[in-house]
Amino acid sequence: MPTDPTIAVIGGGVAGLGPAWQLARRGLSVTLFERDHVGAGASRRAAGMLAPTAEVTFEEVELLRLGQQSLQMYPRWIDELGETTDVDIDYRREGTLIVAVDRDDAEALEHLYRYHRRLDLPVQRLLGEEARKLEPGLSPRVNYALFTPGDHQIDPIRMVQAMAEAFLSAGGTLHENSAASEVIVTDGALEGLRLEDGRLIEADHVVVAAGAWSGQLEGLPAGVLPHVRPVRGQMLVVELGEPPIVEHVIRAPDAYLAPKSDGRLLIGSTMEERGFDPRLTAGGLYDILDGAWEAVPGIYDAHVLDMWTGFRPVSLANQPIIGPTSIDGLFLSVGHGRNGIVLTPATAYGLAETIATGRAPDYLEPFLPR
Ligand SMILES: Cc1cc2nc3c(=O)[nH]c(=O)nc-3n(C[C@H](O)[C@H](O)[C@H](O)COP(=O)(O)OP(=O)(O)OC[C@H]3O[C@@H](n4cnc5c(N)ncnc54)[C@H](O)[C@@H]3O)c2cc1C
């Protein structure tokens, strides 16, 4: 009797854990290997903004559409998580305010507004005082704003925890403190992977989802793993206070503020090319604090709770790469860059469907490995 295929996933961030959970949910045998602990990479360090509209840049329309699709999947995603875990991922739907603090910013936002309209995105223009009615903590300097009511947010730390619990409840096997060193391919055929402690793990399918570290895996022929580099982001967490300093996600020209229901206010983030240097810098923190303070002066007295850096996994095309490779049984879930949290459901459902049925859903077409 044929046995069910075995699936090994390398990396316990959202890009690995999501497909792993969905595959286990389909009754497949899935084992996830994580070098550290789940979410230890970028996934627990993100702000959790689900903001395809606010994030859209002028050349990234395919990414925008994937983000929108994924955002629409969030209610189903949350329902499915709720079937097996009590962890509330703090899904908040107040929307996002993108604010201008001087005339140049206002011009730039006006340009962005026209682009949003051309793409038929839900967005409203607000004068400074209209924006302050929605968010009284905004500086009097805010002279213009865009409101994107469809951009939501979650708490990534809680989501990773919920996903890990759901994965285990679905019958998945999790090995933390277990780094993979090599994908084993013999005469072009996938055999499995080797762990850093030397153990060989046989698997019919392997999913590479090691975030910014994916390129460090050995054993694969040149060109199979795409180039993915770490782009460092610094984050500062302060007390939100009572009444809260802000209730919406605020995106200012040089920083964003994301309020969480547990009383934290996340202030981020830099985009730095510093390799894997994990250290915070005075300049990075200064820039995000100054950028946040310009838009929301009330943060001046907020108590500091935490701060960290994280490495966004960024591909050359600045978009995720999700799907089968030229090696039968080897799949990628890498390169999610600034958007891994919003793209979590689309990645998980899409890759699980691809592996389980042999066919990728249409929406993944632009993101398949080439
Ligand atoms: C400061 C910051 C703010 C962000 N804000 C947002 C946001 O608001 N919205 C949004 O959508 N996205 C945001 N992002 C982006 C998002 O966090 C990432 O796109 C996403 O977490 C990437 O997930 P991943 O699973 O690919 O990588 P990671 O979360 O980095 O996971 C990779 C995992 O692989 C493990 N690993 C590495 N090598 C090995 C190995 N050899 N063997 C086994 N395991 C290994 C690592 O320990 C790690 O846990 C932000 C990122 C940062 C840094």
The ligand as a Tripos MOL2 file, in Angstrom:
@<TRIPOS>MOLECULE
LIG
   53    58     1     0     0
SMALL
NO_CHARGES

@<TRIPOS>ATOM
      1 C1         10.9390   45.4660   11.8020 C.3       1 LIG1
      2 C2         10.0390   44.6900   10.8630 C.ar      1 LIG1
      3 C3          8.7220   45.0930   10.7110 C.ar      1 LIG1
      4 C4          7.8780   44.3820    9.8460 C.ar      1 LIG1
      5 N1          6.5660   44.7450    9.7550 N.ar      1 LIG1
      6 C5          5.7470   44.0550    8.9220 C.ar      1 LIG1
      7 C6          4.3650   44.4080    8.8360 C.ar      1 LIG1
      8 O1          3.8970   45.3160    9.5440 O.2       1 LIG1
      9 N2          3.5730   43.7040    7.9730 N.ar      1 LIG1
     10 C7          4.0480   42.6720    7.2150 C.ar      1 LIG1
     11 O2          3.2900   42.0960    6.4360 O.2       1 LIG1
     12 N3          5.3510   42.2920    7.3130 N.ar      1 LIG1
     13 C8          6.2030   42.9610    8.1400 C.ar      1 LIG1
     14 N4          7.5190   42.6100    8.2360 N.ar      1 LIG1
     15 C9          7.9990   41.5320    7.3770 C.3       1 LIG1
     16 C10         7.7480   40.1490    7.9500 C.3       1 LIG1
     17 O3          8.1600   40.1220    9.3010 O.3       1 LIG1
     18 C11         8.5160   39.1080    7.1360 C.3       1 LIG1
     19 O4          8.2230   39.2350    5.7640 O.3       1 LIG1
     20 C12         8.1490   37.7000    7.5470 C.3       1 LIG1
     21 O5          8.1920   37.5430    8.9500 O.3       1 LIG1
     22 C13         9.0750   36.6960    6.8830 C.3       1 LIG1
     23 O6          8.7430   35.4280    7.3490 O.3       1 LIG1
     24 P1          9.6970   34.2000    7.0460 P.3       1 LIG1
     25 O7          9.0460   33.0140    7.6660 O.co2     1 LIG1
     26 O8         10.0510   34.1640    5.6060 O.co2     1 LIG1
     27 O9         11.0690   34.5690    7.7790 O.3       1 LIG1
     28 P2         11.4420   34.5090    9.3320 P.3       1 LIG1
     29 O10        10.3400   34.9390   10.1950 O.co2     1 LIG1
     30 O11        12.7460   35.2020    9.4660 O.co2     1 LIG1
     31 O12        11.6130   32.9590    9.5980 O.3       1 LIG1
     32 C14        12.6860   32.2000    9.1350 C.3       1 LIG1
     33 C15        12.9840   31.1820   10.2160 C.3       1 LIG1
     34 O13        13.9370   30.2450    9.7280 O.3       1 LIG1
     35 C16        14.7960   29.9070   10.7860 C.3       1 LIG1
     36 N5         16.0110   29.3660   10.1870 N.ar      1 LIG1
     37 C17        17.0040   30.0520    9.5670 C.ar      1 LIG1
     38 N6         17.9250   29.1910    9.0990 N.ar      1 LIG1
     39 C18        17.4960   27.9490    9.4230 C.ar      1 LIG1
     40 C19        18.0310   26.6410    9.2220 C.ar      1 LIG1
     41 N7         19.1910   26.4630    8.5890 N.pl3     1 LIG1
     42 N8         17.3500   25.5800    9.6950 N.ar      1 LIG1
     43 C20        16.1660   25.7660   10.3580 C.ar      1 LIG1
     44 N9         15.6240   26.9790   10.5760 N.ar      1 LIG1
     45 C21        16.2800   28.0520   10.1040 C.ar      1 LIG1
     46 C22        14.9920   31.1990   11.5510 C.3       1 LIG1
     47 O14        15.4080   30.9560   12.8800 O.3       1 LIG1
     48 C23        13.6130   31.8100   11.4700 C.3       1 LIG1
     49 O15        12.8010   31.4810   12.5790 O.3       1 LIG1
     50 C24         8.3770   43.2740    9.1190 C.ar      1 LIG1
     51 C25         9.6920   42.8600    9.2990 C.ar      1 LIG1
     52 C26        10.5270   43.5620   10.1640 C.ar      1 LIG1
     53 C27        11.9430   43.0980   10.3660 C.3       1 LIG1
@<TRIPOS>BOND
     1     1     2 1
     2     2     3 ar
     3     2    52 ar
     4     3     4 ar
     5     4     5 ar
     6     4    50 ar
     7     5     6 ar
     8     6     7 ar
     9     6    13 1
    10     7     8 2
    11     7     9 ar
    12     9    10 ar
    13    10    11 2
    14    10    12 ar
    15    12    13 ar
    16    13    14 ar
    17    14    15 1
    18    14    50 ar
    19    15    16 1
    20    16    17 1
    21    16    18 1
    22    18    19 1
    23    18    20 1
    24    20    21 1
    25    20    22 1
    26    22    23 1
    27    23    24 1
    28    24    25 2
    29    24    26 1
    30    24    27 1
    31    27    28 1
    32    28    29 2
    33    28    30 1
    34    28    31 1
    35    31    32 1
    36    32    33 1
    37    33    34 1
    38    33    48 1
    39    34    35 1
    40    35    36 1
    41    35    46 1
    42    36    37 ar
    43    36    45 ar
    44    37    38 ar
    45    38    39 ar
    46    39    40 ar
    47    39    45 ar
    48    40    41 1
    49    40    42 ar
    50    42    43 ar
    51    43    44 ar
    52    44    45 ar
    53    46    47 1
    54    46    48 1
    55    48    49 1
    56    50    51 ar
    57    51    52 ar
    58    52    53 1
@<TRIPOS>SUBSTRUCTURE
     1 LIG1         1 GROUP 0 **** ****
